[in-house]
Amino acid sequence: MQTALQRHMHNFPLAIKSAKALLSSCGVHPYSLLFAGLLHCNLEHPITPDTYLHITEENSNGWFYIEKTHGF
């Protein structure tokens, strides 16, 4: 999945329907990339084929700081 995304990352942000067409040649579905956390979208509106997907870029490991409150 990551290889397919890296190959096409210059095309993002991209609508789900366009991402599906683009990634189908690699055998990858955009929802798989969403579930894996490699892509994200705005969840304030219903998800449709026209919803734009964005590449998830890890920056400063924010999740780790949340866990700090639990003694980690």
For each residue, the residues with C-beta under 8 A, 3 or more apart:
1: 4 5 28 32 33 36 38
2: 5 6 38
3: 6 7 26
4: 1 7 8 23 26 27 28
5: 1 2 8 9 23 28 33 38 39 55
6: 2 3 9
7: 3 4 26
8: 4 5 11 12 22 23 26
9: 5 6 12 55
10:
11: 8 14 18 19 22
12: 8 9 19 39 53 54 55
13: 52 53 54 55
14: 11 18 19 22 52 53
15: 18 19 49 50 51 52 53
16: 19 20 30 41 47 48 49 50 51 52 53
17: 20 21 49 50
18: 11 14 15 21 22
19: 11 12 14 15 16 22 23 30 33 39 53
20: 16 17 23 24 29 30 49
21: 17 18 24
22: 8 11 14 18 19 25
23: 4 5 8 19 20 26 28 29 30 33
24: 20 21 27 28 29
25: 22
26: 3 4 7 8 23
27: 4 24
28: 1 4 5 23 24 32 33
29: 20 23 24 32 33
30: 16 19 20 23 33 34 39 53
31: 34 35
32: 1 28 29 35 36
33: 1 5 19 23 28 29 30 36 38 39 53
34: 30 31 37 38 39 40 41 53
35: 31 32
36: 1 32 33
37: 34 40 56
38: 1 2 5 33 34 55 56
39: 5 12 19 30 33 34 53 54 55 56
40: 34 37 53 54 56
41: 16 34 47 51 52 53 54
42: 45 51 52
43: 47
44:
45: 42 51
46:
47: 16 41 43 51
48: 16 51
49: 15 16 17 20
50: 15 16 17
51: 15 16 41 42 45 47 48
52: 13 14 15 16 41 42
53: 12 13 14 15 16 19 30 33 34 39 40 41
54: 12 13 39 40 41
55: 5 9 12 13 38 39
56: 37 38 39 40
57:
58: 61
59: 62
60: 65
61: 58 64 65
62: 59 65 66
63: 66 67
64: 61 67 68 72
65: 60 61 62 68
66: 62 63 69
67: 63 64 70 72
68: 64 65 71 72
69: 66
70: 67
71: 68
72: 64 67 68
